[in-house]
Amino acid sequence: AQDDAREQQMLNLFNLVVPPDRTRGGLDAILELDGYDPIPFELKSTTSKSVATVRDFGPAHIVKWRHLHWIFAFYEKDAITLRHCY
């Protein structure tokens, strides 16, 4: 399950911000750089060796996600200690 504390840590670590119009199924974060359009990110975290996403994955999700950058954060079983990110 996605954890708000882990997501906040990822936002802070990578200097990302939550879009002002964020919805549950919407964009997770953006990177704002002076002189550039915001860069969109999808954030995923896990306490295991794999990352899960949607149950109903299909072509619509590929269209929705093709423009996104992704950050995958892997945590220890305590769900607090960050091991690494991709």
Backbone hydrogen bonds, N-H to C=O, Kabsch-Sander energy under -0.5 kcal/mol:
donor,donor_aa,acceptor,acceptor_aa,energy
7,E,3,D,-2.4
8,Q,4,D,-2.6
9,Q,5,A,-2.1
10,M,6,R,-2.1
11,L,7,E,-2.5
12,N,8,Q,-2.4
13,L,9,Q,-2.8
14,F,10,M,-2.1
15,N,12,N,-0.9
16,L,11,L,-2.7
17,V,30,I,-2.8
22,R,19,P,-1.6
26,G,23,T,-1.4
28,D,41,F,-0.9
29,A,41,F,-1.7
30,I,17,V,-2.7
31,L,39,I,-2.2
32,E,30,I,-0.6
33,L,31,L,-0.6
36,Y,33,L,-2.1
39,I,31,L,-2.4
41,F,29,A,-2.8
42,E,69,H,-2.6
44,K,71,I,-2.5
46,T,73,A,-1.9
57,F,54,V,-0.5
61,H,58,G,-1.0
62,I,58,G,-1.4
63,V,59,P,-2.1
64,K,60,A,-2.3
65,W,61,H,-2.6
66,R,62,I,-1.6
68,L,65,W,-2.0
69,H,40,P,-2.1
71,I,42,E,-2.2
73,A,44,K,-2.9
73,A,71,I,-0.5
74,F,84,H,-3.1
75,Y,46,T,-3.2
75,Y,73,A,-0.5
76,E,81,T,-2.9
79,A,76,E,-2.3
82,L,80,I,-0.7
83,R,74,F,-3.1
84,H,74,F,-1.4
86,Y,72,F,-2.4
